[in-house]
Amino acid sequence: MAKTVLITGISSGFGKAIAEELASSGYNVYGFSRKQKEDLTSKIKVLQADVTDVSSVKKGVETLFNQEGKIDILINNAGMGISGSIEDSSTEAIRLQMETNFMGYVNMIQAVLPTMRSQKGGTIVNISSIGGLMGLPYQGFYAASKFAIEGLSESLRMELSPFKIKVVVIQPGDFLTSFTSNRQPERSSTGAYQEQFDKTLSLIEKDEKGGLKPAYLAKKLAKILNKKNPCHSYIIATLEQKMAVVLKRILPGSWFSAILSDHYGIK
């Protein structure tokens, strides 16, 4: 019997690519989208739900369960990014960042776990980021939201092991998606950071626009889901970006910070 997978943020980027890859591999694919109402294809069904709204999430999960009677895999993918200095970021923007990237994942996990526990099995995939392994300049709150996902996933993995529910974290590097154009920059109210912010953001966007394509991650994830015993986490990135993670682990903090600052044009 085909496994039923639920993917958040299915309308574009990673979510759409993952949905297309899994549907072509025989999975029964459902997705949540805040805006889109129509199915992507006959094999990819879309339910309208906002991951930041608990009642919306519960309604969507109930609809899926009533139609399929099970949820084998949850892929937490829906997210957004703000950028700007920590000093200048508004409370409203910070809350939106954390409500979407962190609480959105929590809302989804809490909604599907009763079903997965009753099934005595399932898989939760949390899409994190390399930015969840290292702080990035002018991406502080985005990084914070992904660091939070890393810690949440570690704790969740231990709690769910008695129920045979797996927790896998995916840590992408730079990818060419609409995330870049949809990023919400916070202008410097003090003016103290604006020149450096503009310079650094242009370098960040250059890396992203030259990044890997979402289909690459989707194919990697499909292989991971076929593993009987997947690893706890997977970095899906270029060799250079993977090496950056290794350097973060082995170098003194001041050395790595200097390397990262130089990459982003901070003197």
Secondary structure as a PSIPRED ss2 file (coil, helix, strand):
# PSIPRED VFORMAT (PSIPRED V4.0)

   1 M C   1.000  0.000  0.000
   2 A C   1.000  0.000  0.000
   3 K C   1.000  0.000  0.000
   4 T E   0.000  0.000  1.000
   5 V E   0.000  0.000  1.000
   6 L E   0.000  0.000  1.000
   7 I E   0.000  0.000  1.000
   8 T E   0.000  0.000  1.000
   9 G C   1.000  0.000  0.000
  10 I C   1.000  0.000  0.000
  11 S C   1.000  0.000  0.000
  12 S C   1.000  0.000  0.000
  13 G H   0.000  1.000  0.000
  14 F H   0.000  1.000  0.000
  15 G H   0.000  1.000  0.000
  16 K H   0.000  1.000  0.000
  17 A H   0.000  1.000  0.000
  18 I H   0.000  1.000  0.000
  19 A H   0.000  1.000  0.000
  20 E H   0.000  1.000  0.000
  21 E H   0.000  1.000  0.000
  22 L H   0.000  1.000  0.000
  23 A H   0.000  1.000  0.000
  24 S H   0.000  1.000  0.000
  25 S C   1.000  0.000  0.000
  26 G C   1.000  0.000  0.000
  27 Y C   1.000  0.000  0.000
  28 N E   0.000  0.000  1.000
  29 V E   0.000  0.000  1.000
  30 Y E   0.000  0.000  1.000
  31 G E   0.000  0.000  1.000
  32 F E   0.000  0.000  1.000
  33 S E   0.000  0.000  1.000
  34 R C   1.000  0.000  0.000
  35 K C   1.000  0.000  0.000
  36 Q C   1.000  0.000  0.000
  37 K C   1.000  0.000  0.000
  38 E C   1.000  0.000  0.000
  39 D C   1.000  0.000  0.000
  40 L C   1.000  0.000  0.000
  41 T E   0.000  0.000  1.000
  42 S C   1.000  0.000  0.000
  43 K C   1.000  0.000  0.000
  44 I E   0.000  0.000  1.000
  45 K E   0.000  0.000  1.000
  46 V E   0.000  0.000  1.000
  47 L E   0.000  0.000  1.000
  48 Q E   0.000  0.000  1.000
  49 A C   1.000  0.000  0.000
  50 D C   1.000  0.000  0.000
  51 V C   1.000  0.000  0.000
  52 T C   1.000  0.000  0.000
  53 D C   1.000  0.000  0.000
  54 V H   0.000  1.000  0.000
  55 S H   0.000  1.000  0.000
  56 S H   0.000  1.000  0.000
  57 V H   0.000  1.000  0.000
  58 K H   0.000  1.000  0.000
  59 K H   0.000  1.000  0.000
  60 G H   0.000  1.000  0.000
  61 V H   0.000  1.000  0.000
  62 E H   0.000  1.000  0.000
  63 T H   0.000  1.000  0.000
  64 L H   0.000  1.000  0.000
  65 F H   0.000  1.000  0.000
  66 N H   0.000  1.000  0.000
  67 Q H   0.000  1.000  0.000
  68 E H   0.000  1.000  0.000
  69 G C   1.000  0.000  0.000
  70 K C   1.000  0.000  0.000
  71 I C   1.000  0.000  0.000
  72 D C   1.000  0.000  0.000
  73 I E   0.000  0.000  1.000
  74 L E   0.000  0.000  1.000
  75 I E   0.000  0.000  1.000
  76 N E   0.000  0.000  1.000
  77 N C   1.000  0.000  0.000
  78 A C   1.000  0.000  0.000
  79 G C   1.000  0.000  0.000
  80 M C   1.000  0.000  0.000
  81 G C   1.000  0.000  0.000
  82 I E   0.000  0.000  1.000
  83 S E   0.000  0.000  1.000
  84 G C   1.000  0.000  0.000
  85 S C   1.000  0.000  0.000
  86 I C   1.000  0.000  0.000
  87 E C   1.000  0.000  0.000
  88 D C   1.000  0.000  0.000
  89 S C   1.000  0.000  0.000
  90 S C   1.000  0.000  0.000
  91 T H   0.000  1.000  0.000
  92 E H   0.000  1.000  0.000
  93 A H   0.000  1.000  0.000
  94 I H   0.000  1.000  0.000
  95 R H   0.000  1.000  0.000
  96 L H   0.000  1.000  0.000
  97 Q H   0.000  1.000  0.000
  98 M H   0.000  1.000  0.000
  99 E H   0.000  1.000  0.000
 100 T H   0.000  1.000  0.000
 101 N H   0.000  1.000  0.000
 102 F H   0.000  1.000  0.000
 103 M H   0.000  1.000  0.000
 104 G H   0.000  1.000  0.000
 105 Y H   0.000  1.000  0.000
 106 V H   0.000  1.000  0.000
 107 N H   0.000  1.000  0.000
 108 M H   0.000  1.000  0.000
 109 I H   0.000  1.000  0.000
 110 Q H   0.000  1.000  0.000
 111 A H   0.000  1.000  0.000
 112 V H   0.000  1.000  0.000
 113 L H   0.000  1.000  0.000
 114 P H   0.000  1.000  0.000
 115 T H   0.000  1.000  0.000
 116 M H   0.000  1.000  0.000
 117 R H   0.000  1.000  0.000
 118 S H   0.000  1.000  0.000
 119 Q H   0.000  1.000  0.000
 120 K C   1.000  0.000  0.000
 121 G C   1.000  0.000  0.000
 122 G E   0.000  0.000  1.000
 123 T E   0.000  0.000  1.000
 124 I E   0.000  0.000  1.000
 125 V E   0.000  0.000  1.000
 126 N E   0.000  0.000  1.000
 127 I E   0.000  0.000  1.000
 128 S C   1.000  0.000  0.000
 129 S C   1.000  0.000  0.000
 130 I H   0.000  1.000  0.000
 131 G H   0.000  1.000  0.000
 132 G H   0.000  1.000  0.000
 133 L C   1.000  0.000  0.000
 134 M C   1.000  0.000  0.000
 135 G C   1.000  0.000  0.000
 136 L C   1.000  0.000  0.000
 137 P C   1.000  0.000  0.000
 138 Y C   1.000  0.000  0.000
 139 Q C   1.000  0.000  0.000
 140 G H   0.000  1.000  0.000
 141 F H   0.000  1.000  0.000
 142 Y H   0.000  1.000  0.000
 143 A H   0.000  1.000  0.000
 144 A H   0.000  1.000  0.000
 145 S H   0.000  1.000  0.000
 146 K H   0.000  1.000  0.000
 147 F H   0.000  1.000  0.000
 148 A H   0.000  1.000  0.000
 149 I H   0.000  1.000  0.000
 150 E H   0.000  1.000  0.000
 151 G H   0.000  1.000  0.000
 152 L H   0.000  1.000  0.000
 153 S H   0.000  1.000  0.000
 154 E H   0.000  1.000  0.000
 155 S H   0.000  1.000  0.000
 156 L H   0.000  1.000  0.000
 157 R H   0.000  1.000  0.000
 158 M H   0.000  1.000  0.000
 159 E H   0.000  1.000  0.000
 160 L H   0.000  1.000  0.000
 161 S H   0.000  1.000  0.000
 162 P H   0.000  1.000  0.000
 163 F H   0.000  1.000  0.000
 164 K C   1.000  0.000  0.000
 165 I E   0.000  0.000  1.000
 166 K E   0.000  0.000  1.000
 167 V E   0.000  0.000  1.000
 168 V E   0.000  0.000  1.000
 169 V E   0.000  0.000  1.000
 170 I E   0.000  0.000  1.000
 171 Q E   0.000  0.000  1.000
 172 P E   0.000  0.000  1.000
 173 G C   1.000  0.000  0.000
 174 D C   1.000  0.000  0.000
 175 F E   0.000  0.000  1.000
 176 L C   1.000  0.000  0.000
 177 T C   1.000  0.000  0.000
 178 S C   1.000  0.000  0.000
 179 F H   0.000  1.000  0.000
 180 T H   0.000  1.000  0.000
 181 S H   0.000  1.000  0.000
 182 N H   0.000  1.000  0.000
 183 R C   1.000  0.000  0.000
 184 Q E   0.000  0.000  1.000
 185 P E   0.000  0.000  1.000
 186 E C   1.000  0.000  0.000
 187 R C   1.000  0.000  0.000
 188 S C   1.000  0.000  0.000
 189 S C   1.000  0.000  0.000
 190 T C   1.000  0.000  0.000
 191 G C   1.000  0.000  0.000
 192 A C   1.000  0.000  0.000
 193 Y C   1.000  0.000  0.000
 194 Q H   0.000  1.000  0.000
 195 E H   0.000  1.000  0.000
 196 Q H   0.000  1.000  0.000
 197 F H   0.000  1.000  0.000
 198 D H   0.000  1.000  0.000
 199 K H   0.000  1.000  0.000
 200 T H   0.000  1.000  0.000
 201 L H   0.000  1.000  0.000
 202 S H   0.000  1.000  0.000
 203 L H   0.000  1.000  0.000
 204 I H   0.000  1.000  0.000
 205 E H   0.000  1.000  0.000
 206 K H   0.000  1.000  0.000
 207 D H   0.000  1.000  0.000
 208 E H   0.000  1.000  0.000
 209 K H   0.000  1.000  0.000
 210 G C   1.000  0.000  0.000
 211 G C   1.000  0.000  0.000
 212 L E   0.000  0.000  1.000
 213 K C   1.000  0.000  0.000
 214 P H   0.000  1.000  0.000
 215 A H   0.000  1.000  0.000
 216 Y H   0.000  1.000  0.000
 217 L H   0.000  1.000  0.000
 218 A H   0.000  1.000  0.000
 219 K H   0.000  1.000  0.000
 220 K H   0.000  1.000  0.000
 221 L H   0.000  1.000  0.000
 222 A H   0.000  1.000  0.000
 223 K H   0.000  1.000  0.000
 224 I H   0.000  1.000  0.000
 225 L H   0.000  1.000  0.000
 226 N C   1.000  0.000  0.000
 227 K C   1.000  0.000  0.000
 228 K C   1.000  0.000  0.000
 229 N C   1.000  0.000  0.000
 230 P C   1.000  0.000  0.000
 231 C C   1.000  0.000  0.000
 232 H C   1.000  0.000  0.000
 233 S E   0.000  0.000  1.000
 234 Y E   0.000  0.000  1.000
 235 I E   0.000  0.000  1.000
 236 I E   0.000  0.000  1.000
 237 A C   1.000  0.000  0.000
 238 T C   1.000  0.000  0.000
 239 L H   0.000  1.000  0.000
 240 E H   0.000  1.000  0.000
 241 Q H   0.000  1.000  0.000
 242 K H   0.000  1.000  0.000
 243 M H   0.000  1.000  0.000
 244 A H   0.000  1.000  0.000
 245 V H   0.000  1.000  0.000
 246 V H   0.000  1.000  0.000
 247 L H   0.000  1.000  0.000
 248 K H   0.000  1.000  0.000
 249 R H   0.000  1.000  0.000
 250 I H   0.000  1.000  0.000
 251 L C   1.000  0.000  0.000
 252 P C   1.000  0.000  0.000
 253 G H   0.000  1.000  0.000
 254 S H   0.000  1.000  0.000
 255 W H   0.000  1.000  0.000
 256 F H   0.000  1.000  0.000
 257 S H   0.000  1.000  0.000
 258 A H   0.000  1.000  0.000
 259 I H   0.000  1.000  0.000
 260 L H   0.000  1.000  0.000
 261 S H   0.000  1.000  0.000
 262 D H   0.000  1.000  0.000
 263 H H   0.000  1.000  0.000
 264 Y C   1.000  0.000  0.000
 265 G C   1.000  0.000  0.000
 266 I C   1.000  0.000  0.000
 267 K C   1.000  0.000  0.000
